[in-house]
């Protein structure tokens, strides 16, 4: 079970907080500031020496399960104010913080540089190794979310960073880590939808130095300006069960870092893709409802805005962004009639936007407000500067007006092209390195917050060419309904060269489920083995044209939706890998989701096409050892009735006679 050790885990957190947050007023100022978990340089002084010279004001407050501490240092000479805002969670062994720098004076500050939101040293007090555990970020390939585990020997040093400003993109771009050490460990997470860097460096025989910050900072603040560090969160755990620590993380993430408009958490859902015309909205919905499928979301993707005049042609015309109005040819009456009709039938309306990238030089934004655009190489067009107050006001008011006018329940935001980093760095001036990005990131987060403030029921889906902007701050506001663009099978999309999408998505679930309870994708396959590889909390099928006229295909699509509705709620529970990670066609891969509160769960297992073994032996986790469990197939066939201790210690066999094949087993307590 994933409940944390209230004595062990909380003791580790308490010890860290006492040392690094609750600084004693009776000790030497420089000794105290040296223990702060962040750092920077101001002028010629490192932060330890600079902050030791300044008076500090501390305020604390308690609200429900959070204890907040705010420490503020003010330099009256230069006008620089530093504010350290930390939150300690009382129901989980987690602490988080952000540091703010503000110019409260009337002239430029000195240069602030090398700002690290996390700069701390961990020491191990026993024999054994530091081990760095994590996953690759999304690169739209088979290896997205592939796990790694690296022993950090005495000479170890590793730097991580995402690709081009997309905060979870690239092999080294995943902003979540689990650092294991003798006796326990700490999970470190980064909230920065921009270009962060993290560095893990061994120091001496017993030390590990971890640093995290915006990649480049060397800047002076103008009067009234404020910048911030990435959000840092750390979860402390004790023992040697790293899977258990990941489940504590999943529970904290679900309860404290998942968006909850009006207090309502995300729920498992199904979606359909709507046709790209006013008539097509209804037609596509009617096809699914006639097949007995009532989705939760009707999803209108890109290309609903004017695209004909831009540089991108044919299948790529959707990249011609910058005019955020319905195409008067395709949607002469907009979306409101459909969205009202759909809501009356229990279907919410989701509309795709890409407000940051302006791909069409003839678009409204490019022609009327070029002064708001950040030019940068290799970005598929300039970037709307969300750090510019005028640009921010316009896009916020415009999107808000569309949400209200068109009846949009879900705001889906994408970010395509290589990424915004070149546009940010290309627009920094001398002694302003990192300033464009910092103001932009703050503006982007404020944009989402304001949309939700004005539309309290609005939900946000985040996408950046798949799952490439899923840092902690982003996940606090949005859910990733498309975890990767690696979803297009070769037989339907030969030009995309995406091989083995079924096995790749098995691997995506295997890796991502350790960190996120909630995520989604769309299945362009309907065979049983293939579509079961895409089952997840948010799910949809995009069948081939004419599917509704094929009885066998209609049955396959309906079965997929029905099965996913049954299994998705379990995926919000605790997660246990049952096999090693593998992409090999000769292997099995399997995992378990368990809900200890209700005494039930599921097993998902896949036998790949070149695997010769018909059976896989698995040992389950998280069960009540004294309880008896019924295990059945998703088709309803009884398999066994066994005690939890037996299922965990001796295990059970999963049989799949044909390769490739997929099995879903459900279990629940039955002590009768």
C-alpha positions as CSV (number, residue, x, y, z in Angstrom):
1,X,0.0,0.0,0.0
2,X,1.2,3.5,-0.8
3,X,0.5,5.3,2.5
4,X,3.8,6.8,3.8
5,X,5.6,5.9,7.0
6,X,4.4,8.8,9.2
7,X,7.3,8.3,11.5
8,X,10.1,7.7,9.0
9,X,9.1,9.8,6.0
10,X,7.9,12.7,8.0
11,X,11.0,12.6,10.2
12,X,13.2,13.0,7.2
13,X,11.1,15.9,6.0
14,X,11.1,17.5,9.4
15,X,14.8,17.2,9.8
16,X,15.4,18.8,6.4
17,X,12.9,21.7,7.0
18,X,14.4,22.4,10.4
19,X,17.8,22.7,8.9
20,X,17.1,24.5,5.6
21,X,13.9,26.4,6.2
22,X,13.4,27.2,9.9
23,X,16.7,29.0,10.3
24,X,17.6,29.8,13.9
25,X,17.7,33.5,14.7
26,X,20.4,32.8,17.3
27,X,23.1,31.6,14.9
28,X,25.6,33.4,12.7
29,X,23.8,35.0,9.8
30,X,26.2,33.6,7.2
31,X,26.0,30.1,8.7
32,X,22.2,30.3,8.5
33,X,22.0,31.6,5.0
34,X,24.5,29.0,3.8
35,X,21.8,26.4,4.5
36,X,19.2,28.0,2.3
37,X,18.3,25.6,-0.5
38,X,18.7,28.2,-3.3
39,X,21.6,30.4,-4.5
40,X,22.5,33.4,-6.7
41,X,25.1,36.0,-7.2
42,X,24.3,39.7,-6.8
43,X,27.0,42.0,-8.1
44,X,30.3,40.6,-6.8
45,X,28.7,38.8,-3.8
46,X,27.4,35.2,-3.7
47,X,24.0,34.9,-2.0
48,X,25.3,33.5,1.2
49,X,27.4,36.6,2.0
50,X,24.8,39.0,0.4
51,X,21.8,37.8,2.4
52,X,23.7,37.6,5.6
53,X,24.1,41.4,5.4
54,X,20.4,42.0,5.1
55,X,17.6,42.0,7.7
56,X,15.1,39.2,7.2
57,X,11.4,39.1,7.9
58,X,9.6,35.8,8.5
59,X,5.9,35.1,8.3
60,X,4.2,31.8,8.7
61,X,0.6,30.7,8.2
62,X,-1.3,27.4,8.3
63,X,-4.2,26.5,6.0
64,X,-5.7,23.0,6.0
65,X,-2.8,20.6,5.1
66,X,-0.2,23.3,4.3
67,X,2.1,25.3,6.4
68,X,3.5,28.3,4.5
69,X,6.7,30.2,5.4
70,X,7.7,33.4,3.7
71,X,11.1,34.9,4.2
72,X,11.8,38.4,2.8
73,X,15.1,40.2,2.6
74,X,15.2,43.9,1.5
75,X,18.2,45.8,0.3
76,X,17.4,49.5,0.8
77,X,20.6,50.6,-0.9
78,X,20.0,48.9,-4.3
79,X,16.2,48.3,-4.1
80,X,16.4,44.5,-4.5
81,X,13.8,42.5,-2.5
82,X,14.2,38.7,-2.3
83,X,11.2,36.6,-1.2
84,X,11.4,32.9,-0.5
85,X,7.9,31.3,-0.3
86,X,7.9,27.7,1.0
87,X,5.1,25.3,1.7
88,X,5.4,22.3,3.9
89,X,2.6,19.7,3.5
90,X,1.4,18.1,6.7
91,X,-0.4,15.1,5.1
92,X,2.6,14.1,2.8
93,X,6.3,14.3,3.3
94,X,6.6,17.1,0.8
95,X,8.0,20.6,0.8
96,X,8.0,23.0,-2.1
97,X,9.3,26.6,-2.7
98,X,9.8,29.4,-5.2
99,X,12.1,32.4,-4.9
100,X,11.1,35.8,-6.2
101,X,13.4,38.8,-7.0
102,X,11.8,42.3,-7.2
103,X,13.1,45.8,-7.8
104,X,11.3,48.0,-5.2
105,X,13.7,50.9,-5.9
106,X,13.7,53.6,-8.5
107,X,16.8,52.6,-10.5
108,X,18.4,49.5,-12.0
109,X,19.6,46.8,-9.7
110,X,23.0,45.4,-9.9
111,X,23.5,42.2,-12.0
112,X,21.7,39.1,-10.6
113,X,23.1,36.0,-12.1
114,X,23.4,32.2,-11.9
115,X,20.1,32.0,-10.1
116,X,19.5,28.5,-8.8
117,X,16.1,27.6,-7.4
118,X,17.6,24.5,-5.8
119,X,21.2,24.4,-4.6
120,X,21.7,21.8,-1.9
121,X,23.9,19.0,-0.7
122,X,22.8,15.6,0.4
123,X,25.1,13.4,2.5
124,X,24.7,9.7,2.9
125,X,25.6,8.3,6.4
126,X,26.0,4.6,5.5
127,X,27.7,2.3,3.0
128,X,26.0,2.2,-0.3
129,X,25.4,4.3,-3.4
130,X,23.5,7.3,-4.5
131,X,21.2,6.1,-7.4
132,X,19.5,8.5,-9.8
133,X,16.2,7.2,-11.1
134,X,14.1,8.9,-13.7
135,X,12.7,8.7,-17.3
136,X,13.3,10.2,-20.6
137,X,11.1,13.0,-21.7
138,X,8.8,12.9,-24.7
139,X,10.6,12.9,-28.1
140,X,7.7,11.5,-30.1
141,X,9.5,8.2,-30.5
142,X,9.4,4.6,-29.1
143,X,11.7,5.5,-26.3
144,X,9.7,8.4,-24.8
145,X,9.3,7.9,-21.0
146,X,11.9,5.1,-21.0
147,X,13.1,4.6,-17.4
148,X,16.7,4.8,-16.3
149,X,18.6,4.0,-13.1
150,X,22.2,5.3,-12.8
151,X,24.5,4.6,-9.9
152,X,26.2,7.9,-9.1
153,X,29.8,7.0,-8.2
154,X,32.3,9.4,-6.7
155,X,33.2,11.0,-10.0
156,X,29.6,11.2,-11.3
157,X,28.3,14.4,-12.8
158,X,25.2,14.7,-15.1
159,X,23.4,17.7,-16.5
160,X,19.8,17.6,-17.7
161,X,17.9,20.1,-19.8
162,X,14.8,20.0,-22.1
163,X,14.9,20.7,-25.8
164,X,14.5,24.4,-26.9
165,X,12.3,25.6,-24.0
166,X,9.7,22.7,-24.0
167,X,9.9,21.7,-20.4
168,X,9.6,17.9,-20.6
169,X,10.9,17.3,-24.1
170,X,13.9,15.3,-25.2
171,X,15.8,12.4,-23.8
172,X,17.3,14.5,-20.9
173,X,14.2,16.7,-20.5
174,X,12.1,14.9,-17.9
175,X,11.9,17.3,-14.9
176,X,11.3,14.7,-12.2
177,X,13.9,12.6,-10.4
178,X,14.0,10.0,-7.6
179,X,17.3,10.1,-5.8
180,X,17.9,6.9,-3.9
181,X,20.4,6.7,-1.1
182,X,21.1,4.3,1.8
183,X,18.0,4.3,4.0
184,X,15.7,6.1,1.7
185,X,15.7,8.9,-0.8
186,X,14.2,12.1,-2.1
187,X,12.0,12.9,-5.1
188,X,12.9,16.2,-6.8
189,X,10.5,17.9,-9.2
190,X,10.8,21.0,-11.3
191,X,8.0,23.5,-12.2
192,X,9.2,25.7,-15.0
193,X,7.5,25.7,-18.5
194,X,10.7,27.0,-20.1
195,X,14.4,26.1,-20.3
196,X,15.6,24.8,-17.0
197,X,18.8,22.9,-16.2
198,X,19.5,20.4,-13.4
199,X,22.9,19.1,-12.4
200,X,23.8,16.2,-10.2
201,X,27.4,16.1,-8.9
202,X,29.1,13.8,-6.5
203,X,31.3,15.6,-4.0
204,X,33.8,13.6,-2.0
205,X,33.0,10.2,-0.7
206,X,29.6,10.9,0.8
207,X,28.1,14.0,-0.9
208,X,25.7,14.7,-3.7
209,X,25.2,18.3,-4.9
210,X,22.0,19.0,-6.7
211,X,21.4,22.3,-8.5
212,X,18.3,23.4,-10.5
213,X,17.5,26.7,-12.2
214,X,16.5,28.6,-15.3
215,X,19.3,27.8,-17.8
216,X,20.7,31.3,-18.2
217,X,20.3,34.3,-15.9
218,X,22.5,37.4,-16.0
219,X,20.3,40.4,-15.7
220,X,19.5,43.7,-14.0
221,X,15.9,44.5,-12.9
222,X,14.2,47.7,-13.9
223,X,12.1,49.4,-11.2
224,X,8.9,47.4,-10.5
225,X,10.1,44.3,-12.4
226,X,9.9,40.9,-10.7
227,X,11.4,37.5,-11.7
228,X,11.2,34.1,-10.1
229,X,12.9,30.7,-9.9
230,X,11.4,27.4,-11.0
231,X,9.1,25.8,-8.5
232,X,10.9,23.1,-6.6
233,X,9.2,20.2,-4.8
234,X,10.8,17.5,-2.8
235,X,9.3,14.3,-1.4
236,X,11.3,12.5,1.3
237,X,11.0,8.8,1.8
238,X,12.5,6.1,4.0
239,X,13.3,2.5,3.4
240,X,14.3,0.6,0.2
241,X,11.0,0.3,-1.7
242,X,11.3,2.8,-4.5
243,X,8.0,1.7,-6.1
244,X,6.3,2.6,-2.8
245,X,7.9,6.0,-2.9
246,X,6.6,6.6,-6.4
247,X,3.1,5.7,-5.2
248,X,3.3,8.2,-2.4
249,X,4.3,10.7,-5.0
250,X,1.4,9.8,-7.3
251,X,-1.0,10.3,-4.4
252,X,0.5,13.7,-3.4
253,X,0.4,14.7,-7.1
254,X,-3.2,13.7,-7.4
255,X,-4.3,15.4,-4.2
256,X,-2.2,18.5,-4.3
257,X,-0.9,19.1,-7.9
258,X,-3.8,18.1,-10.2
259,X,-6.1,20.9,-11.4
260,X,-9.4,21.0,-9.6
261,X,-11.7,23.7,-11.0
262,X,-14.3,24.4,-8.4
263,X,-12.8,21.6,-6.3
264,X,-13.6,18.9,-8.8
265,X,-10.7,16.6,-9.7
266,X,-10.1,15.2,-13.1
267,X,-12.2,12.1,-13.9
268,X,-11.6,9.3,-16.4
269,X,-13.1,10.3,-19.8
270,X,-13.6,9.3,-23.4
271,X,-13.4,11.6,-26.4
272,X,-14.0,11.6,-30.1
273,X,-12.5,13.7,-32.9
274,X,-15.0,16.0,-34.6
275,X,-15.1,16.7,-38.3
276,X,-13.5,19.9,-39.7
277,X,-16.7,21.6,-40.8
278,X,-19.8,22.9,-39.2
279,X,-21.8,19.9,-40.5
280,X,-19.0,17.6,-39.6
281,X,-19.3,18.4,-35.9
282,X,-22.8,16.8,-35.8
283,X,-22.1,14.0,-38.3
284,X,-19.1,12.6,-36.4
285,X,-21.0,12.8,-33.1
286,X,-24.0,11.0,-34.7
287,X,-21.8,8.2,-35.9
288,X,-20.5,7.4,-32.5
289,X,-23.9,7.7,-30.8
290,X,-25.5,5.5,-33.3
291,X,-22.9,2.9,-32.5
292,X,-23.9,3.1,-28.8
293,X,-20.9,5.3,-27.8
294,X,-21.6,8.5,-25.9
295,X,-18.2,10.3,-25.3
296,X,-17.5,12.7,-22.6
297,X,-15.7,15.1,-24.9
298,X,-16.2,16.2,-28.5
299,X,-12.7,17.4,-29.6
300,X,-12.3,19.8,-32.5
301,X,-8.6,19.8,-33.3
302,X,-6.5,22.2,-35.4
303,X,-7.4,23.9,-38.7
304,X,-10.7,25.5,-37.7
305,X,-9.3,29.0,-38.2
306,X,-8.4,30.7,-41.5
307,X,-5.4,29.0,-43.0
308,X,-5.5,29.4,-46.8
309,X,-3.2,32.5,-47.1
310,X,-0.3,31.1,-45.1
311,X,3.0,29.5,-46.2
312,X,2.2,26.0,-45.0
313,X,0.2,24.1,-47.6
314,X,-2.1,21.0,-47.8
315,X,-1.8,18.7,-44.8
316,X,0.5,21.2,-43.0
317,X,-1.9,24.2,-43.5
318,X,-2.9,23.9,-39.8
319,X,0.5,25.5,-39.0
320,X,-0.8,28.8,-40.4
321,X,-1.8,30.2,-37.0
322,X,-2.3,33.7,-35.8
323,X,-6.0,34.5,-36.5
324,X,-8.1,33.1,-33.7
325,X,-11.5,33.2,-35.2
326,X,-13.6,30.4,-36.8
327,X,-13.0,30.0,-40.5
328,X,-16.1,31.7,-42.0
329,X,-16.2,29.1,-44.8
330,X,-16.0,26.0,-42.6
331,X,-17.9,27.4,-39.6
332,X,-20.1,30.3,-40.8
333,X,-22.1,30.2,-37.5
334,X,-19.2,29.3,-35.2
335,X,-19.4,26.5,-32.6
336,X,-22.1,27.6,-30.2
337,X,-25.0,25.8,-31.7
338,X,-23.0,22.5,-31.6
339,X,-21.5,23.0,-28.1
340,X,-25.0,23.7,-26.7
341,X,-26.4,20.7,-28.5
342,X,-23.6,18.5,-27.2
343,X,-23.8,19.6,-23.6
344,X,-27.5,18.9,-23.6
345,X,-26.4,15.3,-24.3
346,X,-23.7,15.1,-21.7
347,X,-20.9,15.9,-24.1
348,X,-18.4,18.7,-23.4
349,X,-16.8,20.7,-26.2
350,X,-13.0,21.0,-26.5
351,X,-11.3,23.4,-28.9
352,X,-7.6,23.4,-29.9
353,X,-5.6,26.6,-29.8
354,X,-1.9,27.4,-30.4
355,X,-1.8,31.1,-29.3
356,X,2.0,31.4,-28.8
357,X,3.3,30.5,-32.3
358,X,2.3,32.8,-35.1
359,X,2.8,30.7,-38.2
360,X,1.0,32.8,-40.8
361,X,2.6,36.2,-41.8
362,X,-0.8,37.2,-43.2
363,X,-2.6,36.5,-39.9
364,X,-4.3,39.1,-37.7
365,X,-1.5,39.1,-35.1
366,X,1.3,39.2,-37.7
367,X,-0.2,42.1,-39.6
368,X,-1.7,44.2,-36.8
369,X,0.7,43.6,-33.9
370,X,4.2,42.7,-35.1
371,X,5.5,44.6,-32.1
372,X,4.2,41.8,-29.9
373,X,6.1,39.0,-31.7
374,X,9.5,37.6,-30.8
375,X,11.5,36.6,-33.8
376,X,13.7,33.6,-33.5
377,X,15.3,31.0,-35.8
378,X,13.7,27.6,-36.3
379,X,10.4,28.3,-34.5
380,X,7.9,27.8,-37.4
381,X,7.1,31.5,-37.1
382,X,7.5,34.2,-34.4
383,X,6.3,33.8,-30.9
384,X,3.7,35.9,-29.2
385,X,5.4,37.6,-26.3
386,X,3.3,36.6,-23.2
387,X,5.7,38.7,-21.1
388,X,4.5,41.9,-22.9
389,X,1.5,43.3,-20.9
390,X,-0.3,44.5,-24.0
391,X,0.1,41.2,-25.8
392,X,-1.0,39.4,-22.6
393,X,-4.1,41.5,-22.3
394,X,-5.1,41.0,-25.9
395,X,-4.7,37.2,-26.0
396,X,-6.3,36.8,-22.6
397,X,-9.3,38.9,-23.5
398,X,-9.7,37.4,-26.9
399,X,-9.5,33.7,-25.8
400,X,-11.8,34.5,-22.9
401,X,-14.3,36.0,-25.2
402,X,-14.2,33.0,-27.5
403,X,-14.7,30.6,-24.5
404,X,-17.8,32.5,-23.5
405,X,-19.2,33.1,-27.0
406,X,-18.6,29.6,-28.4
407,X,-19.4,27.6,-25.2
408,X,-15.9,26.0,-24.8
409,X,-15.7,23.6,-21.9
410,X,-12.1,22.5,-22.5
411,X,-9.3,24.8,-23.7
412,X,-6.7,22.7,-25.4
413,X,-3.4,24.5,-25.9
414,X,-0.6,23.2,-28.2
415,X,2.9,24.5,-28.9
416,X,4.5,23.2,-32.1
417,X,7.8,23.8,-33.8
418,X,11.2,23.1,-32.3
419,X,10.4,25.3,-29.3
420,X,10.4,29.0,-28.1
421,X,14.0,29.1,-26.7
422,X,15.6,30.7,-29.8
423,X,12.9,33.5,-29.8
424,X,13.5,34.1,-26.1
425,X,17.3,34.3,-26.3
426,X,17.3,36.3,-29.5
427,X,15.4,39.1,-27.8
428,X,17.6,39.4,-24.6
429,X,19.8,42.5,-24.4
430,X,23.0,43.1,-22.5
431,X,22.6,42.4,-18.8
432,X,19.1,41.0,-19.6
433,X,20.0,37.4,-20.3
434,X,17.1,35.2,-19.3
435,X,14.7,38.1,-18.8
436,X,12.5,37.5,-21.9
437,X,12.0,33.9,-20.9
438,X,11.3,34.6,-17.3
439,X,8.6,37.3,-18.0
440,X,7.2,35.0,-20.7
441,X,6.9,32.0,-18.4
442,X,5.2,34.1,-15.7
443,X,2.9,35.5,-18.3
444,X,2.0,32.1,-19.7
445,X,1.1,30.7,-16.2
446,X,-0.9,33.9,-15.4
447,X,-2.7,33.6,-18.7
448,X,-4.1,30.2,-17.8
449,X,-4.9,31.3,-14.2
450,X,-6.8,34.2,-15.5
451,X,-8.8,32.1,-18.0
452,X,-9.9,29.8,-15.1
453,X,-10.6,32.8,-12.8
454,X,-13.0,34.2,-15.4
455,X,-14.4,30.8,-16.4
456,X,-14.4,28.8,-13.1
457,X,-15.6,25.5,-14.8
458,X,-13.0,25.6,-17.6
459,X,-10.6,22.7,-17.9
460,X,-7.2,23.0,-19.7
461,X,-5.5,20.3,-21.7
462,X,-1.8,20.9,-22.3
463,X,0.0,19.7,-25.4
464,X,3.4,20.8,-26.9
465,X,3.8,18.5,-29.9
466,X,2.7,15.7,-27.5
467,X,4.0,15.6,-24.0
468,X,6.8,18.1,-24.2
469,X,5.6,20.7,-21.7
470,X,4.5,18.7,-18.6
471,X,6.5,20.2,-15.8
472,X,5.1,20.6,-12.3
473,X,3.7,24.1,-12.7
474,X,2.0,23.1,-16.0
475,X,0.5,20.0,-14.4
476,X,-0.9,22.1,-11.5
477,X,-3.1,23.8,-14.1
478,X,-3.7,21.4,-16.9
479,X,-3.9,17.7,-17.8
480,X,-2.1,16.0,-20.7
481,X,-4.8,14.4,-22.8
482,X,-2.2,13.6,-25.4
483,X,1.0,12.3,-23.7
484,X,2.9,11.8,-27.0
485,X,2.4,12.3,-30.7
486,X,3.8,8.9,-31.2
487,X,0.5,7.3,-32.0
488,X,0.2,6.9,-35.8
489,X,0.5,3.3,-37.1
490,X,2.5,2.7,-40.2
491,X,-0.4,1.0,-42.1
492,X,-2.5,4.2,-41.9
493,X,0.2,6.9,-41.9
494,X,3.2,5.5,-43.8
495,X,4.8,8.9,-44.3
496,X,5.2,9.5,-40.6
497,X,7.6,6.5,-40.1
498,X,6.2,5.6,-36.7
499,X,7.0,1.9,-36.3
500,X,5.7,-0.3,-33.5
501,X,3.3,2.3,-32.0
502,X,1.5,-0.5,-30.0
503,X,4.7,-1.6,-28.2
504,X,5.9,2.0,-27.9
505,X,2.7,3.1,-26.1
506,X,2.9,0.1,-23.8
507,X,6.3,1.5,-22.9
508,X,4.9,5.0,-22.5
509,X,2.4,3.8,-19.9
510,X,5.0,1.7,-18.1
511,X,7.2,4.8,-17.6
512,X,4.8,7.7,-17.3
513,X,2.5,5.9,-14.8
514,X,5.3,6.1,-12.1
515,X,4.8,9.9,-12.1
516,X,1.4,10.9,-13.4
517,X,-1.9,9.3,-12.3
518,X,-3.8,11.1,-15.2
519,X,-2.9,11.2,-18.9
520,X,-4.4,10.4,-22.2
521,X,-4.0,9.6,-25.9
522,X,-5.9,8.6,-29.0
523,X,-5.8,5.2,-30.6
524,X,-5.7,5.0,-34.4
525,X,-5.9,1.2,-34.1
526,X,-8.8,-1.0,-33.3
527,X,-7.4,-4.5,-33.1
528,X,-7.6,-5.9,-29.6
529,X,-3.9,-6.0,-28.9
530,X,-3.3,-2.6,-30.4
531,X,-6.2,-0.7,-28.8
532,X,-5.6,-2.2,-25.4
533,X,-2.1,-0.7,-25.6
534,X,-3.7,2.7,-25.5
535,X,-6.1,2.3,-22.6
536,X,-5.6,5.1,-20.1
537,X,-7.6,7.5,-18.0
538,X,-8.3,9.7,-21.0
539,X,-9.0,7.7,-24.1
540,X,-10.5,7.9,-27.6
541,X,-10.5,6.0,-30.9
542,X,-9.9,7.7,-34.2
543,X,-11.2,4.9,-36.6
544,X,-10.7,4.8,-40.3
545,X,-13.2,6.5,-42.6
546,X,-16.3,4.4,-43.1
547,X,-16.0,2.4,-39.9
548,X,-19.6,3.0,-39.0
549,X,-20.6,1.0,-42.1
550,X,-18.5,-2.0,-41.2
551,X,-20.3,-4.2,-38.5
552,X,-17.1,-5.8,-37.3
553,X,-15.2,-2.5,-37.1
554,X,-18.1,-0.9,-35.3
555,X,-18.1,-3.7,-32.7
556,X,-14.4,-3.3,-32.2
557,X,-14.7,0.5,-31.6
558,X,-17.6,0.1,-29.2
559,X,-15.8,-2.7,-27.3
560,X,-12.7,-0.5,-26.9
561,X,-14.7,2.3,-25.4
562,X,-16.6,0.0,-23.1
563,X,-13.5,-1.7,-21.9
564,X,-11.6,1.5,-21.3
565,X,-14.6,2.9,-19.3
566,X,-14.3,-0.2,-17.0
567,X,-10.6,-0.2,-16.5
568,X,-9.7,3.6,-16.5
569,X,-10.8,4.3,-12.8
570,X,-8.3,1.7,-11.6
571,X,-5.5,3.6,-13.3
572,X,-5.8,6.4,-10.7
573,X,-4.8,4.0,-8.0
574,X,-1.3,2.8,-7.0
575,X,1.0,1.6,-9.8
576,X,3.2,-1.5,-9.7
577,X,5.4,-2.6,-12.6
578,X,5.2,-6.4,-12.9
579,X,8.0,-6.9,-15.5
580,X,11.2,-5.1,-16.4
581,X,10.8,-2.3,-19.0
582,X,11.4,-3.6,-22.6
583,X,10.6,-2.6,-26.2
584,X,11.7,-6.0,-27.5
585,X,9.2,-7.9,-29.7
586,X,10.3,-11.1,-27.9
587,X,9.2,-9.9,-24.4
588,X,6.2,-9.7,-22.2
589,X,5.4,-6.4,-20.4
590,X,2.9,-6.1,-17.6
591,X,1.8,-3.8,-14.7
592,X,-0.8,-3.6,-12.0
593,X,-3.0,-0.8,-10.7
594,X,-4.4,-1.3,-7.2
595,X,-7.0,0.5,-5.1
596,X,-6.4,-0.5,-1.5
597,X,-9.3,1.6,-0.2
598,X,-11.8,-0.4,-2.2
599,X,-9.9,-3.7,-2.3
600,X,-9.7,-4.1,-6.1
601,X,-7.5,-3.5,-9.1
602,X,-6.4,-4.6,-12.6
603,X,-3.5,-6.3,-14.3
604,X,-2.6,-5.4,-17.9
605,X,-0.3,-7.8,-19.7
606,X,1.0,-7.9,-23.3
607,X,2.7,-10.8,-25.1
608,X,4.5,-9.3,-28.1
609,X,4.6,-10.8,-31.6
610,X,7.9,-12.7,-31.4
611,X,7.5,-13.8,-27.7
612,X,7.5,-17.6,-27.5
613,X,6.3,-18.0,-23.9
614,X,2.5,-18.4,-23.6
615,X,2.5,-17.6,-19.9
616,X,3.9,-14.9,-17.6
617,X,4.2,-15.5,-13.9
618,X,3.6,-12.3,-11.8
619,X,3.7,-11.4,-8.1
620,X,1.2,-8.8,-7.2
621,X,1.7,-5.9,-4.7
622,X,-0.4,-3.8,-2.4
623,X,-2.9,-6.5,-1.5
624,X,-4.3,-7.3,2.0
625,X,-2.4,-10.5,2.8
626,X,-5.3,-11.9,4.9
627,X,-8.1,-11.2,2.4
628,X,-9.2,-13.5,-0.4
629,X,-9.5,-12.1,-4.0
630,X,-11.5,-13.1,-7.0
631,X,-9.6,-12.7,-10.2
632,X,-11.5,-12.6,-13.5
633,X,-10.7,-11.6,-17.1
634,X,-12.2,-8.4,-18.5
635,X,-14.4,-10.7,-20.7
636,X,-15.9,-12.1,-17.5
637,X,-14.2,-15.5,-17.2
638,X,-13.4,-16.6,-13.6
639,X,-9.7,-17.4,-13.1
640,X,-9.1,-18.0,-9.4
641,X,-10.0,-17.3,-5.8
642,X,-6.9,-16.9,-3.7
643,X,-5.5,-15.3,-0.6
644,X,-3.7,-12.0,-1.0
645,X,-0.5,-13.4,0.7
646,X,-0.4,-16.1,-2.0
647,X,-0.8,-13.7,-4.9
648,X,2.0,-11.5,-3.5
649,X,4.5,-14.2,-2.4
650,X,4.0,-17.1,-4.8
651,X,2.2,-15.2,-7.6
652,X,-0.1,-16.2,-10.4
653,X,0.1,-17.0,-14.1
654,X,-1.2,-14.8,-16.9
655,X,-1.9,-16.8,-20.0
656,X,-2.1,-15.4,-23.6
657,X,-2.1,-18.3,-26.1
658,X,-1.6,-16.2,-29.2
659,X,1.1,-13.6,-30.1
660,X,0.7,-10.7,-30.2
661,X,-2.0,-10.7,-27.5
662,X,-3.2,-8.6,-24.6
663,X,-4.9,-9.6,-21.3
664,X,-6.7,-7.5,-18.8
665,X,-7.5,-9.1,-15.5
666,X,-9.6,-7.6,-12.7
667,X,-9.5,-8.6,-9.1
668,X,-11.5,-7.6,-6.0
669,X,-11.7,-8.7,-2.3
670,X,-14.3,-11.5,-1.8
671,X,-14.0,-13.1,1.7
672,X,-17.3,-14.9,1.4
